Amino acid sequence: MEPISEVSGRAIPFGRKNVDTDVIIPAHWLKTISREGLGEGAFETVKKEQDSVFTDPEFAGAPILIAGDNFGCGSSREHAAWALLDMGITCVIAPSFSDIFASNAFKNGILTVALPQDAVDRLMEVAQTDPIDIDLQSQCVTTRFQDRFEFDIDPFRKHCLLNGLDEVGLTLEQGDTIKAHERRMETDLPFLAKAVGTAG
Amino acid sequence: MTKSARTLYEKIWDAHIVDQRDDGTCLIYIDRHLVHEVTSPQAFEALRLSGRTVRRPDLTLAVPDHNLPTTARTDANGAELPIADKQSAQQLAALRTNAPSFGIRYIDATDREQGIVHVVGPEQGFSLPGATIVCGDSHTACHGGIGALAFGIGTTELEHVLATQTLLLKQSKTMEVRVDGELAPGVTPKDLILHIIGVIGTAGGTGHVIEYRGKVFEDMSIEGRLTVCNMSIEGGARAGLVAPDEKTFAYLKGRPYAPRGADWDKAVAWWKSLATDPGATFDKSVVIDAADVQPTVTWGTSPEDVAPIGSAIPAPESYADPSKQQAVKVSLDYMGLEPGTRLKDIAVEHIFIGSCTNSRIEDIRAAAAVLKGRKKADSVKWAIVVPGSGLVKEQAEAEGLDKIITEAGLEWREPGCSACLAMNPDKVPAGERCASTSNRNFTGRQGPGSRTHLVSPAMAAAAAVTGKLTDVRELTG
């Protein structure tokens, strides 16, 4: 996972509420063997709407997405987070997120920033013409117009994002503890510690 | 600190704690990991991109099931037939490459041991009582039937298990579903679990691990327990279990991956110690009288939309909750059904006997017992029986069940997930109705626009004969 400390650039002013994971990535894109390439399917139905911000060349390659309440509700598909990453989005700003989406986003190194609706409204306005800066270390979102909005984040998630640590990487650091458990199992519960029987 | 009187779930949990964080999150060791082709490709890709390896390939077993067509896999010369759907073929090919390249044991589509991952695990003795078992599939709860703590995981969790053989988890609450008495003749474990889901609802087990207790489960076969535990997730519980007993030990003894010799004796002694202690308490308890359970079918698009076969479609207004009333209206509209219609008057055009819920030898026997000497109704367009594994298929053929099935006019297929989930060629057409022994009656589950009625294998066989939802007891006397 790539460490994240700052995200700076244009933001896609989407703003819609209750965006579910079927909107982020429709189900027919799930029959894939890769996390990559899903950006093409991201917001597939929204892209077909007239004057969609997702087809506006002004916002092509923008690293930030601004959305409305309850972003990422619906299924648990991790493809939603993968699709955003594939589009180049590493930060989503919204008044609130679904728990599962927020967790999947975190597990994939995407920063979710929850801000009050009025702050989000102001950022939507700025995003039309200017870039936005997010600083994870100081937990604030700023603009060139002296806007400054602070946000909360779970300290553990902040630490992981700043250092590019994923849960797999963190648990791998506990290799010795895991090894000790395996040794105990070999003595106490040897029949679980191996799966051989006659098949091995 | 462990409690003095503990439940089966708590004992298994305690035995697998590798580390505990201050916030109560535990690093839990995973004893067995089953892998199939749909949810694993991205996890393998992530390992490859980060240069990570699989910590315990020896505790991991891969087998394809979801995408496989259930028609012949080889031609007359034994050469493998190609898979027409390119994306299915690609997912299957990815598993065939990924598993061996990470040192994981792989059962191929053309091997005799191939089958649905949740049938293969217990059948091979790979799944064991007291083990923690995961798979990227929510029906992993199934393995609780032999007394394992088994649950489904997402793709990042799958990668976590591959790389570390552990998962970061918070302990679930405990829930007891107690059923005493005896199931009436013609009432099967599938009817019972449908009835239970009807009682507790699809969110009844959320946040809990269910232990199925009482005389009915003690009397039940291992196949029956696997069927019950399989659908724990439809009741909202990530896992469900039945305490291992002499039946469990007899079922597992001598299976390919099961322990042997001194290990076996040690295993049995430990397994016997796992039963919930007298005095242990559950966070939630539901008691059901076996005498209340009838042959049960679903009429809607949620697994909690169940009714005894002798009843009629309920009216939306019969529900107190306005949101449920609305859901029932939408569901009946999708199903093309009217309130008040007798369930026995509902005609079905398709029959599916199979899936990880009901494709074991006992299920095939139950279907064959009904089909013997009878014929499929002409109005039934398509009726398939799909054994859960190559070994189930061999056993059924050795007993002559395939002959009974084909003579009745049903098709006898190759093992796989088949018409349970519309990821392979076995689908139910839009607007048509299927009596199905699978586990989900969701909108579009068996194909876009498909209408599913969940039933037991005996009830599905009875529907094949009459062309309508039928009380199997009236057919077989």
Chai-1 contact restraints between the chains, C-beta under 6 A:
chainA,res_idxA,chainB,res_idxB,connection_type,confidence,min_distance_angstrom,max_distance_angstrom,comment,restraint_id
A,K31,B,Q87,contact,1.0,0.0,6.0,A-B,restraint_1
A,I33,B,P41,contact,1.0,0.0,6.0,A-B,restraint_2
A,I33,B,Q90,contact,1.0,0.0,6.0,A-B,restraint_3
A,I33,B,Q91,contact,1.0,0.0,6.0,A-B,restraint_4
A,I33,B,A94,contact,1.0,0.0,6.0,A-B,restraint_5
A,R35,B,Q42,contact,1.0,0.0,6.0,A-B,restraint_6
A,E78,B,G154,contact,1.0,0.0,6.0,A-B,restraint_7
A,E78,B,T155,contact,1.0,0.0,6.0,A-B,restraint_8
A,K107,B,T156,contact,1.0,0.0,6.0,A-B,restraint_9
A,E167,B,H160,contact,1.0,0.0,6.0,A-B,restraint_10
A,V168,B,E159,contact,1.0,0.0,6.0,A-B,restraint_11
A,V168,B,H160,contact,1.0,0.0,6.0,A-B,restraint_12
A,V168,B,A163,contact,1.0,0.0,6.0,A-B,restraint_13
A,T171,B,T164,contact,1.0,0.0,6.0,A-B,restraint_14
A,T177,B,V18,contact,1.0,0.0,6.0,A-B,restraint_15
A,T177,B,D19,contact,1.0,0.0,6.0,A-B,restraint_16
A,I178,B,V18,contact,1.0,0.0,6.0,A-B,restraint_17
A,H181,B,V18,contact,1.0,0.0,6.0,A-B,restraint_18
A,H181,B,Y29,contact,1.0,0.0,6.0,A-B,restraint_19
A,P190,B,D263,contact,1.0,0.0,6.0,A-B,restraint_20
A,F191,B,P259,contact,1.0,0.0,6.0,A-B,restraint_21
A,F191,B,D263,contact,1.0,0.0,6.0,A-B,restraint_22
A,F191,B,A267,contact,1.0,0.0,6.0,A-B,restraint_23
A,L192,B,D31,contact,1.0,0.0,6.0,A-B,restraint_24
A,L192,B,A131,contact,1.0,0.0,6.0,A-B,restraint_25
A,A195,B,L59,contact,1.0,0.0,6.0,A-B,restraint_26
A,A195,B,Y257,contact,1.0,0.0,6.0,A-B,restraint_27
A,G197,B,P256,contact,1.0,0.0,6.0,A-B,restraint_28
A,G197,B,Y257,contact,1.0,0.0,6.0,A-B,restraint_29
A,G197,B,A258,contact,1.0,0.0,6.0,A-B,restraint_30
A,T198,B,P256,contact,1.0,0.0,6.0,A-B,restraint_31
A,A199,B,P256,contact,1.0,0.0,6.0,A-B,restraint_32
A,A199,B,Y257,contact,1.0,0.0,6.0,A-B,restraint_33
